[in-house]
Amino acid sequence: MAVLLNTAAEIVISILYIIWIFAGVVIYPIFLYYLTLTFTGLRYNSRFIQPPIPPDDELPFVTIMIPARNEGMVIRETLLAMANLDYPKDRLEVLLLDDGSTDDTLERAREVAAEYPFIKVVSVEGGGRGKGYVLNYGLKLAKGEVIAVYDADNRPKPDALKRLVSMLDDETPAVTGKVRTLNWGKNVLTRFICMEYLYFQLAGQSGKSRLYKTAVLPGTNFIIKKSFLGELGGWDERAMAEDLELSFRIIAMGKRIAYNPLAVTWEQEPESWRVWFRQRVRWAAGNVYTVATHIKHLGEIPGWGLRIDLFLTLMIYYLLAIAVIVADVAFVALFLTFGNITWFTGLILSFVYLAFLLEIFAGLYDGGIKSLSCWLLAPFMYYTYSQIWVLISLAGLWEGRKAKKVWYKTPRTAV
């Protein structure tokens, strides 16, 4: 028995040595890099000055495209939010692109469109092939020189569109804003999602903008020049993460994506774990496609720093999963050896957790979240919400192998 225990201990120690080397070479540098992005993001936001907004008669004509499929529960409020935008209506067109809805989406949308002539309801022909196809369909109908994209559950602030337009120039053909969680207080899951979004935008948008003068496009609350979008060939209809895929092509052409943290839209997030899991698996699968398509073109990205950053962005689902697994294995080893292991294993556990917690707290601070429930919940986020990302990453790899790409519509709830 003693021999077996000694053998088991030797195996555990050997595994720990591998973890130590991997953590020192890969995990620590990545976490340190994202901590750097966090602090540079705080600096970017604190020093951000809204560029001058052009007079109404100098604003570009904008076409807002809203892809929709079975969005009857939320579409009326979304279209009313578009009607409430502080933007001259003679320079605004809203296209509700209905992709074969079987609920009352069309009926509710037409009721609003009857009150506002600049809102048009379009039934997409040959749909059911994903968001990229629907956006390209709308692009052919758009009259605007600038294209804006919003999801069907969004409620942008009245000044959001003007703030986005104000940052367009020749080197910056695309601009994105901040996405906030509308239903963040619904339950534990929506609070976790709120904290995740706040941190992602602090590090991945503000931090990146500070270091590299560019951000990445989310799926909503962004604008892009129509002429430039035409040069790119529109959206890739095979991509499930069409926003990340388009971002990569924009940056590879030497152009920038500006980020305006004051251009805010509110978005409804999943309220059930099952719906959230399916949504994130789809996003992870979209990353698989983008990696396979663009990893060989990383050399076209200007600057080594930005190349490494975009590589990390492409691989984020799997890097996070690996970091979680490494920390979990170290924890299990700590348990199996009754704590009789070197100080370095404890350092791995404490560093990963404390770095994660610091990043989440920074996001809450930057987002102005005063709710005590979020601050108290944040310490438990790593050991619950983040652990599920391992399963999401594996499921995304499996989903990404499928040849057929379909539109998975996130179910909505009334807010």
Residue pairs with C-beta under 8 A, 6 or more apart in sequence:
8 336
9 337
12 333
12 336
12 337
12 341
13 341
15 329
15 333
16 330
16 333
16 341
16 342
16 345
19 326
19 329
19 330
19 333
19 345
19 348
20 344
20 345
20 348
22 326
23 326
23 348
26 322
27 322
27 323
27 326
27 348
27 352
28 351
30 312
30 319
30 323
31 323
31 351
31 352
31 355
31 356
32 355
33 312
34 203
34 355
34 359
35 355
35 358
35 359
36 207
36 211
37 203
37 204
37 207
37 208
37 211
38 199
38 202
38 203
38 207
38 358
38 359
38 362
39 207
39 362
40 206
40 207
40 210
40 211
41 202
41 203
41 205
41 206
41 207
41 208
41 209
41 210
41 362
41 366
42 202
42 206
42 362
42 365
42 366
43 210
44 206
44 207
44 209
44 210
44 261
45 202
45 206
45 261
45 366
48 260
48 261
48 262
50 163
50 166
50 260
50 262
51 166
51 167
52 166
53 162
53 163
53 165
53 166
54 165
54 166
56 88
56 91
57 88
59 87
59 88
59 91
59 162
59 165
60 91
60 144
60 145
60 146
60 165
60 168
61 91
61 92
61 93
61 143
61 144
61 145
61 146
62 87
62 91
62 92
62 93
62 144
62 145
62 146
62 147
62 148
62 161
62 165
62 223
63 93
63 94
63 95
63 138
63 142
63 143
63 144
63 146
63 147
63 148
63 226
64 82
64 92
64 93
64 94
64 95
64 148
64 149
64 150
64 161
65 95
65 97
65 135
65 138
65 139
65 142
65 147
65 148
65 149
65 150
66 78
66 79
66 82
66 94
66 95
66 96
66 97
66 149
66 150
66 151
66 152
66 154
67 97
67 99
67 131
67 134
67 135
67 138
67 149
67 151
67 152
68 75
68 96
68 97
68 98
68 99
68 101
68 105
68 109
68 152
69 98
69 99
69 100
69 101
69 105
69 127
69 152
69 407
69 409
70 101
70 102
70 103
70 105
70 409
71 78
71 101
71 103
71 105
71 152
71 153
71 409
71 412
72 101
72 103
72 104
72 105
72 107
72 108
73 103
73 412
73 413
73 414
74 152
74 153
74 268
74 412
74 414
74 415
75 96
75 105
75 108
75 109
75 112
75 152
76 108
76 109
76 111
76 112
77 155
77 415
78 150
78 152
78 153
78 154
78 155
79 94
79 96
79 109
79 112
79 113
79 116
79 119
80 112
81 154
81 155
81 156
82 94
82 119
82 150
82 156
83 94
83 112
83 115
83 116
83 119
84 158
85 92
85 156
85 158
85 160
85 161
86 158
86 159
86 161
86 162
87 161
87 162
89 116
89 118
92 118
93 118
93 120
93 142
93 143
93 144
94 116
94 118
94 119
94 120
95 120
95 122
95 138
95 141
95 142
96 109
96 113
96 119
96 120
96 121
96 122
97 122
97 124
97 134
97 135
97 137
97 138
98 105
98 106
98 109
98 121
98 122
98 123
98 124
99 124
99 127
99 128
99 134
99 407
100 123
100 124
100 127
100 128
106 121
106 123
109 119
109 121
110 121
112 119
113 119
113 120
113 121
122 137
122 138
122 141
124 133
124 134
124 137
124 138
125 137
126 133
127 133
127 134
127 137
128 406
128 407
129 237
129 405
129 406
129 407
130 237
130 240
130 242
130 405
130 406
130 407
131 219
131 235
131 242
131 407
132 235
132 236
132 237
132 238
132 239
132 242
133 235
133 237
134 407
135 149
135 234
135 235
135 242
136 234
136 235
136 237
139 147
139 226
139 229
139 234
139 235
142 226
144 226
145 225
145 226
145 227
146 165
146 168
146 223
146 224
146 225
146 226
147 223
147 224
147 225
147 226
147 229
148 161
148 164
148 222
148 223
149 219
149 220
149 221
149 222
149 223
149 224
150 156
150 220
150 221
150 265
151 219
151 220
151 267
153 182
153 267
153 268
153 412
154 220
154 221
154 265
154 266
154 267
155 182
155 265
155 266
155 267
156 177
156 221
156 263
156 264
156 265
156 266
157 263
157 264
157 265
157 266
159 262
159 263
160 177
160 221
160 263
160 264
160 265
161 223
161 263
163 177
163 260
163 262
163 263
164 175
164 176
164 177
164 221
164 222
164 223
164 260
164 263
165 175
165 223
166 260
167 175
167 258
167 260
168 175
168 223
168 225
168 258
171 255
171 256
172 255
172 256
172 257
172 258
173 224
173 225
173 228
173 250
173 255
174 217
174 222
174 223
174 224
174 225
174 228
174 250
174 255
174 256
174 257
174 258
175 222
175 223
175 224
175 257
175 258
175 259
175 260
175 263
176 205
176 215
176 216
176 217
176 218
176 221
176 222
176 223
176 257
176 258
176 259
176 260
176 263
177 221
177 222
177 259
177 260
177 261
177 262
177 263
177 264
177 265
178 201
178 205
178 221
178 260
178 261
178 262
178 263
178 264
178 265
179 197
179 201
179 218
179 220
179 221
179 264
179 265
179 266
179 267
180 194
180 197
180 264
180 265
180 266
180 267
180 367
181 190
181 193
181 194
181 197
181 266
181 267
181 268
181 269
182 266
182 267
182 268
182 269
182 415
183 190
183 268
183 269
183 271
183 413
183 415
184 190
184 191
184 193
184 194
184 269
184 374
185 191
185 371
185 373
186 271
187 271
188 377
189 270
189 271
189 272
189 273
189 276
189 385
190 269
190 270
190 271
191 373
191 374
191 377
192 377
192 381
192 384
192 385
193 269
193 270
193 276
194 269
194 367
194 369
194 374
195 360
195 363
195 364
195 374
195 377
195 378
195 381
196 385
197 269
198 363
198 364
198 366
198 367
198 369
199 359
199 360
199 362
199 363
200 363
201 261
201 363
202 362
202 363
202 366
202 367
203 359
204 215
204 216
204 313
205 215
205 216
205 259
205 261
206 259
206 261
206 366
208 214
208 215
208 216
208 259
208 309
209 215
209 258
209 259
211 305
211 309
212 303
212 305
212 306
212 309
213 256
214 251
214 256
214 257
214 258
214 306
215 257
215 258
215 259
216 243
216 244
216 247
216 257
216 313
217 224
217 243
217 244
217 246
217 247
217 250
217 257
218 243
219 242
219 243
220 265
220 267
221 263
221 264
221 265
222 243
222 257
224 250
228 255
231 253
232 246
232 249
232 250
232 253
235 242
235 245
235 246
236 242
236 245
236 246
236 293
238 289
238 405
239 245
239 286
239 289
239 290
239 293
239 405
240 282
240 283
240 285
240 286
240 289
240 405
241 283
241 285
241 286
241 287
241 289
241 290
242 286
244 286
244 287
244 290
244 313
244 314
245 286
245 289
245 290
245 293
245 294
247 257
248 290
248 294
248 297
248 310
248 314
249 294
250 257
251 257
251 301
251 302
251 306
251 310
252 294
252 297
252 300
252 301
254 302
268 412
268 413
268 415
269 276
270 276
270 279
270 410
270 411
271 413
275 410
275 411
277 388
277 391
277 392
277 395
278 408
278 410
279 408
279 410
280 389
280 392
280 396
281 392
281 395
281 396
281 399
282 396
282 399
282 408
283 317
283 396
284 317
284 392
284 393
284 395
284 396
284 397
284 399
284 400
285 396
285 397
285 399
285 400
285 402
286 400
287 314
287 315
287 316
287 317
287 396
287 400
288 396
288 397
288 399
288 400
288 401
289 400
290 314
291 314
291 315
292 400
294 314
295 311
295 314
298 307
298 310
298 311
299 307
301 307
301 310
312 319
317 389
317 392
317 393
317 396
318 393
320 386
320 389
320 393
321 389
321 390
321 392
321 393
321 394
323 352
324 386
324 387
324 389
324 390
325 390
326 348
326 352
327 348
327 349
327 352
327 353
328 387
330 345
330 348
330 349
331 349
333 341
333 345
334 341
334 345
334 346
334 349
353 382
356 381
356 382
356 386
357 378
357 379
357 382
360 378
360 381
361 375
361 378
364 374
364 375
364 378
369 375
